[in-house]
Amino acid sequence: MVGSADKTSAVIIGASGGIGSALEAALIEEGAFEVVHGFARSRGGVQHLDLLDEASIAAAAAHVGVGPAPSLVIVATGMLHEESNDPERALRDLDPSWLAKVYAVNAIGPAIVAKHFLPLMPRSGRVVFAALSARVGSITDNRLGGWHGYRASKAALNMLVRNIAIEERRRNDRAIIVAVHPGTVDTALSRPFQGNVQPGRLFSADRAAMQLLDMIDELSVRDSGKLFDFEGEEVPF
């Protein structure tokens, strides 16, 4: 596990979601960090963080900055649909305001989290910043089309992860900045679209969290700037 009990902390952004809450619980149970910080839009006080509000991201970072320094930050957030908007099936379904919101949550928000939280991480030693992406964000792997906003925003996130990894290497050459694909997880995000999932490939949030943490433990510096699935296989951009 990244970090040690007496020196570092872990941060989960999106800790009220299915995967985020499972990640937070697993890290607390494992006890490898002195402090595990969980932030979410639905939480109050010092645990409040809204990806659409940079001031709330900065405030959360200031809270973590009191110490101990974080050696693991996971952005466990994503937007695929909401009550009045489903993933687009065709060009005729594109709506500028919905596209902007999806980009804001899936790409811009995690980048702003990196802007405020990466400076808090140690300048030496192994540290990991991971953001939940998706296989459907791979341009190379796209064979079905559709889901324009979600696919494109996750592809944008992948590019931001690559850029951030290059920049962060100059500050800490042991830093690992990655995008991660958790598979299809039984959460509110995927629930309307689980009908075509192959048997055994729909994971509970608890299992998905453990798979992600195990995979992150196996990453090395040469993996920084890439996208990996829950089994540790690189997904081409």
BADOPA-299506 format. One record per residue (C-alpha): residue number from 1; residue in one letter; x, y, z. Coordinates in steps of 0.001 Angstrom, whole numbers, always signed. Layout:
+-------+-------+---------+---------+---------+
| rovex | bavex |       x |       y |       z |
+-------+-------+---------+---------+---------+
|   NUM |     a |       X |       Y |       Z |
...
+-------+-------+---------+---------+---------+
//
This chain:
+-------+-------+---------+---------+---------+
| rovex | bavex |       x |       y |       z |
+-------+-------+---------+---------+---------+
|     1 |     m |      +0 |      +0 |      +0 |
|     2 |     v |   +1163 |   +3512 |    -828 |
|     3 |     g |   +2226 |   +5458 |   +2253 |
|     4 |     s |   +2873 |   +4497 |   +5849 |
|     5 |     a |    +718 |   +4836 |   +8923 |
|     6 |     d |   +2858 |   +7433 |  +10671 |
|     7 |     k |   +3798 |   +9678 |   +7761 |
|     8 |     t |   +1170 |  +10196 |   +5078 |
|     9 |     s |   -2484 |  +10585 |   +4326 |
|    10 |     a |   -4819 |   +9430 |   +1538 |
|    11 |     v |   -7488 |  +11502 |    -199 |
|    12 |     i |  -10654 |  +10278 |   -1907 |
|    13 |     i |  -12572 |  +12807 |   -4013 |
|    14 |     g |  -16138 |  +11665 |   -4589 |
|    15 |     a |  -16343 |   +9730 |   -1336 |
|    16 |     s |  -20143 |   +9684 |   -1293 |
|    17 |     g |  -20397 |   +7725 |   -4567 |
|    18 |     g |  -20456 |   +3965 |   -4889 |
|    19 |     i |  -16790 |   +3451 |   -5762 |
|    20 |     g |  -15557 |   +6434 |   -3749 |
|    21 |     s |  -17254 |   +5361 |    -519 |
|    22 |     a |  -15928 |   +1819 |    -956 |
|    23 |     l |  -12403 |   +3145 |   -1542 |
|    24 |     e |  -12613 |   +5318 |   +1570 |
|    25 |     a |  -13866 |   +2409 |   +3695 |
|    26 |     a |  -11194 |     +39 |   +2372 |
|    27 |     l |   -8370 |   +2488 |   +3047 |
|    28 |     i |   -9610 |   +3158 |   +6574 |
|    29 |     e |   -9903 |    -584 |   +7266 |
|    30 |     e |   -6417 |   -1339 |   +5925 |
|    31 |     g |   -4896 |   +1286 |   +8206 |
|    32 |     a |   -1920 |   +2084 |   +5965 |
|    33 |     f |   -2418 |   +5843 |   +6320 |
|    34 |     e |   -2466 |   +8047 |   +9358 |
|    35 |     v |   -5460 |   +9919 |   +7954 |
|    36 |     v |   -7935 |   +9104 |   +5175 |
|    37 |     h |   -9722 |  +12202 |   +3890 |
|    38 |     g |  -13034 |  +11762 |   +2102 |
|    39 |     f |  -14560 |  +14672 |    +180 |
|    40 |     a |  -17841 |  +14951 |   -1697 |
|    41 |     r |  -20305 |  +17544 |   -2919 |
|    42 |     s |  -23005 |  +16081 |    -652 |
|    43 |     r |  -20870 |  +16331 |   +2494 |
|    44 |     g |  -20715 |  +19378 |   +4710 |
|    45 |     g |  -18038 |  +21231 |   +6620 |
|    46 |     v |  -14409 |  +20465 |   +5841 |
|    47 |     q |  -15459 |  +17390 |   +3824 |
|    48 |     h |  -17349 |  +19421 |   +1226 |
|    49 |     l |  -15896 |  +19532 |   -2287 |
|    50 |     d |  -17773 |  +20422 |   -5464 |
|    51 |     l |  -15888 |  +19737 |   -8709 |
|    52 |     l |  -17733 |  +22671 |  -10299 |
|    53 |     d |  -16526 |  +25095 |   -7625 |
|    54 |     e |  -12773 |  +25711 |   -7532 |
|    55 |     a |  -13040 |  +27574 |   -4225 |
|    56 |     s |  -14356 |  +24412 |   -2555 |
|    57 |     i |  -11489 |  +22387 |   -4067 |
|    58 |     a |   -8972 |  +24916 |   -2761 |
|    59 |     a |  -10586 |  +24831 |    +697 |
|    60 |     a |  -10412 |  +21034 |    +800 |
|    61 |     a |   -6768 |  +21151 |    -227 |
|    62 |     a |   -6037 |  +23675 |   +2508 |
|    63 |     h |   -7600 |  +21288 |   +5042 |
|    64 |     v |   -5415 |  +18402 |   +3816 |
|    65 |     g |   -2402 |  +20704 |   +3698 |
|    66 |     v |   -2331 |  +20905 |   +7489 |
|    67 |     g |    -764 |  +17448 |   +7296 |
|    68 |     p |    +264 |  +14741 |   +7111 |
|    69 |     a |   +1053 |  +15127 |   +3425 |
|    70 |     p |    -971 |  +12922 |   +1063 |
|    71 |     s |    +857 |  +10196 |    -842 |
|    72 |     l |   -2326 |   +8877 |   -2486 |
|    73 |     v |   -5074 |  +10944 |   -4112 |
|    74 |     i |   -7910 |   +9252 |   -6016 |
|    75 |     v |  -10529 |  +11225 |   -7926 |
|    76 |     a |  -13443 |   +8777 |   -7915 |
|    77 |     t |  -15986 |  +10870 |   -9771 |
|    78 |     g |  -17778 |  +10776 |  -13091 |
|    79 |     m |  -20930 |  +11813 |  -14907 |
|    80 |     l |  -22637 |   +9698 |  -17563 |
|    81 |     h |  -26267 |  +10740 |  -17192 |
|    82 |     e |  -28711 |  +12537 |  -14950 |
|    83 |     e |  -32487 |  +12631 |  -14636 |
|    84 |     s |  -33079 |  +14820 |  -17677 |
|    85 |     n |  -30083 |  +13744 |  -19793 |
|    86 |     d |  -29030 |  +10341 |  -21102 |
|    87 |     p |  -25837 |   +9544 |  -23027 |
|    88 |     e |  -26200 |  +10747 |  -26592 |
|    89 |     r |  -26875 |   +8019 |  -29148 |
|    90 |     a |  -26443 |  +10254 |  -32206 |
|    91 |     l |  -25357 |  +13726 |  -33296 |
|    92 |     r |  -28973 |  +14912 |  -33240 |
|    93 |     d |  -28940 |  +14418 |  -29450 |
|    94 |     l |  -26041 |  +16814 |  -28797 |
|    95 |     d |  -26811 |  +19674 |  -26446 |
|    96 |     p |  -24139 |  +22317 |  -25767 |
|    97 |     s |  -25038 |  +22892 |  -22123 |
|    98 |     w |  -25057 |  +19165 |  -21347 |
|    99 |     l |  -21735 |  +18675 |  -23130 |
|   100 |     a |  -20221 |  +21523 |  -21124 |
|   101 |     k |  -21429 |  +20019 |  -17850 |
|   102 |     v |  -20074 |  +16561 |  -18690 |
|   103 |     y |  -16701 |  +18060 |  -19606 |
|   104 |     a |  -16712 |  +20124 |  -16415 |
|   105 |     v |  -17270 |  +17085 |  -14197 |
|   106 |     n |  -15279 |  +14441 |  -16071 |
|   107 |     a |  -12252 |  +16412 |  -17262 |
|   108 |     i |  -11985 |  +19928 |  -15870 |
|   109 |     g |  -12861 |  +19018 |  -12279 |
|   110 |     p |  -10163 |  +16342 |  -11873 |
|   111 |     a |   -7606 |  +18672 |  -13460 |
|   112 |     i |   -8422 |  +21408 |  -10942 |
|   113 |     v |   -8130 |  +18835 |   -8148 |
|   114 |     a |   -4641 |  +18048 |   -9448 |
|   115 |     k |   -3832 |  +21762 |   -9554 |
|   116 |     h |   -4543 |  +22130 |   -5822 |
|   117 |     f |   -3610 |  +18706 |   -4409 |
|   118 |     l |    -438 |  +17734 |   -6254 |
|   119 |     p |   +1580 |  +20556 |   -4635 |
|   120 |     l |    +693 |  +19025 |   -1251 |
|   121 |     m |   +2234 |  +15654 |   -2118 |
|   122 |     p |   +5843 |  +14907 |   -1133 |
|   123 |     r |   +8565 |  +16019 |   -3542 |
|   124 |     s |  +10367 |  +12691 |   -3165 |
|   125 |     g |   +9344 |   +9073 |   -2841 |
|   126 |     r |   +6507 |   +7122 |   -4452 |
|   127 |     v |   +3228 |   +9010 |   -4636 |
|   128 |     v |    +125 |   +8232 |   -6696 |
|   129 |     f |   -2538 |  +10504 |   -8171 |
|   130 |     a |   -5264 |   +8500 |   -9913 |
|   131 |     a |   -8429 |   +9640 |  -11669 |
|   132 |     l |  -11309 |   +7387 |  -12701 |
|   133 |     s |  -11538 |   +7280 |  -16463 |
|   134 |     a |  -13210 |   +4694 |  -18697 |
|   135 |     r |  -12347 |   +2300 |  -21486 |
|   136 |     v |  -14943 |   +4037 |  -23664 |
|   137 |     g |  -12720 |   +7132 |  -23473 |
|   138 |     s |  -10110 |   +5344 |  -25580 |
|   139 |     i |  -10063 |   +6695 |  -29142 |
|   140 |     t |   -8233 |   +3587 |  -30365 |
|   141 |     d |  -10728 |   +1213 |  -28731 |
|   142 |     n |  -13857 |   +3047 |  -29932 |
|   143 |     r |  -15750 |    +752 |  -32289 |
|   144 |     l |  -19367 |   +1572 |  -31472 |
|   145 |     g |  -19549 |   +5378 |  -31392 |
|   146 |     g |  -22284 |   +7188 |  -29477 |
|   147 |     w |  -22098 |   +8469 |  -25912 |
|   148 |     h |  -20381 |  +11509 |  -27403 |
|   149 |     g |  -20003 |  +13664 |  -24294 |
|   150 |     y |  -18921 |  +10867 |  -21972 |
|   151 |     r |  -16427 |   +9384 |  -24428 |
|   152 |     a |  -14952 |  +12746 |  -25389 |
|   153 |     s |  -14721 |  +14057 |  -21820 |
|   154 |     k |  -12939 |  +10910 |  -20650 |
|   155 |     a |  -10577 |  +11161 |  -23631 |
|   156 |     a |   -9894 |  +14751 |  -22541 |
|   157 |     l |   -9219 |  +13512 |  -19012 |
|   158 |     n |   -6743 |  +10981 |  -20375 |
|   159 |     m |   -4846 |  +13747 |  -22188 |
|   160 |     l |   -4818 |  +15891 |  -19047 |
|   161 |     v |   -3449 |  +12952 |  -17057 |
|   162 |     r |    -631 |  +12560 |  -19595 |
|   163 |     n |    +165 |  +16294 |  -19452 |
|   164 |     i |     +73 |  +16378 |  -15666 |
|   165 |     a |   +2322 |  +13312 |  -15441 |
|   166 |     i |   +4957 |  +14974 |  -17617 |
|   167 |     e |   +4887 |  +18151 |  -15541 |
|   168 |     e |   +4821 |  +16386 |  -12171 |
|   169 |     r |   +7868 |  +14272 |  -13089 |
|   170 |     r |   +9932 |  +17457 |  -12944 |
|   171 |     r |   +8878 |  +17985 |   -9320 |
|   172 |     n |   +9051 |  +14373 |   -8133 |
|   173 |     d |  +10537 |  +11756 |  -10431 |
|   174 |     r |   +8837 |   +9010 |   -8389 |
|   175 |     a |   +5331 |  +10397 |   -8876 |
|   176 |     i |   +2788 |   +8185 |  -10637 |
|   177 |     i |    -103 |   +9999 |  -12323 |
|   178 |     v |   -2611 |   +7649 |  -13940 |
|   179 |     a |   -6115 |   +7283 |  -15276 |
|   180 |     v |   -7879 |   +4086 |  -14183 |
|   181 |     h |  -10789 |   +2095 |  -15594 |
|   182 |     p |  -12685 |    +283 |  -12810 |
|   183 |     g |  -14772 |   -1935 |  -15090 |
|   184 |     t |  -18555 |   -1949 |  -14915 |
|   185 |     v |  -19524 |   -1362 |  -11309 |
|   186 |     d |  -23003 |   -1752 |   -9836 |
|   187 |     t |  -23571 |   +1926 |   -9074 |
|   188 |     a |  -26108 |   +4571 |  -10030 |
|   189 |     l |  -23868 |   +5626 |  -12931 |
|   190 |     s |  -24023 |   +2260 |  -14696 |
|   191 |     r |  -27369 |    +876 |  -13485 |
|   192 |     p |  -29458 |   +1880 |  -16532 |
|   193 |     f |  -26903 |    +280 |  -18882 |
|   194 |     q |  -26093 |   -3065 |  -17242 |
|   195 |     g |  -28212 |   -5219 |  -19538 |
|   196 |     n |  -25364 |   -6114 |  -21902 |
|   197 |     v |  -22703 |   -6740 |  -19264 |
|   198 |     q |  -21162 |  -10195 |  -19559 |
|   199 |     p |  -21704 |  -12608 |  -16642 |
|   200 |     g |  -19104 |  -12101 |  -13953 |
|   201 |     r |  -18096 |   -8662 |  -15270 |
|   202 |     l |  -20459 |   -6556 |  -13152 |
|   203 |     f |  -18631 |   -5778 |   -9934 |
|   204 |     s |  -19867 |   -4658 |   -6560 |
|   205 |     a |  -18435 |   -1349 |   -5398 |
|   206 |     d |  -16470 |   -3102 |   -2651 |
|   207 |     r |  -14858 |   -5516 |   -5096 |
|   208 |     a |  -14116 |   -2735 |   -7582 |
|   209 |     a |  -12437 |    -690 |   -4855 |
|   210 |     m |  -10185 |   -3548 |   -3800 |
|   211 |     q |   -9294 |   -4331 |   -7429 |
|   212 |     l |   -8333 |    -697 |   -8019 |
|   213 |     l |   -6237 |    -484 |   -4849 |
|   214 |     d |   -4461 |   -3741 |   -5669 |
|   215 |     m |   -3769 |   -2506 |   -9185 |
|   216 |     i |   -2471 |    +848 |   -7920 |
|   217 |     d |    -102 |    -964 |   -5561 |
|   218 |     e |   +1500 |   -2678 |   -8566 |
|   219 |     l |   +2102 |    +482 |  -10601 |
|   220 |     s |   +5613 |   +1750 |  -11187 |
|   221 |     v |   +7028 |   +5079 |  -12319 |
|   222 |     r |   +7143 |   +3905 |  -15936 |
|   223 |     d |   +3341 |   +3597 |  -15827 |
|   224 |     s |   +2813 |   +7290 |  -15124 |
|   225 |     g |    +761 |   +9155 |  -17708 |
|   226 |     k |   -1166 |   +6089 |  -18903 |
|   227 |     l |   -4619 |   +4518 |  -18596 |
|   228 |     f |   -4965 |   +1135 |  -16884 |
|   229 |     d |   -7912 |   -1140 |  -16317 |
|   230 |     f |   -8696 |   -2832 |  -13013 |
|   231 |     e |   -6608 |   -5862 |  -13989 |
|   232 |     g |   -3517 |   -3731 |  -14533 |
|   233 |     e |   -3662 |   -3902 |  -18327 |
|   234 |     e |   -2816 |    -712 |  -20203 |
|   235 |     v |   -5686 |    +663 |  -22285 |
|   236 |     p |   -4488 |   +2544 |  -25379 |
|   237 |     f |   -5449 |   +6177 |  -25610 |
+-------+-------+---------+---------+---------+
//
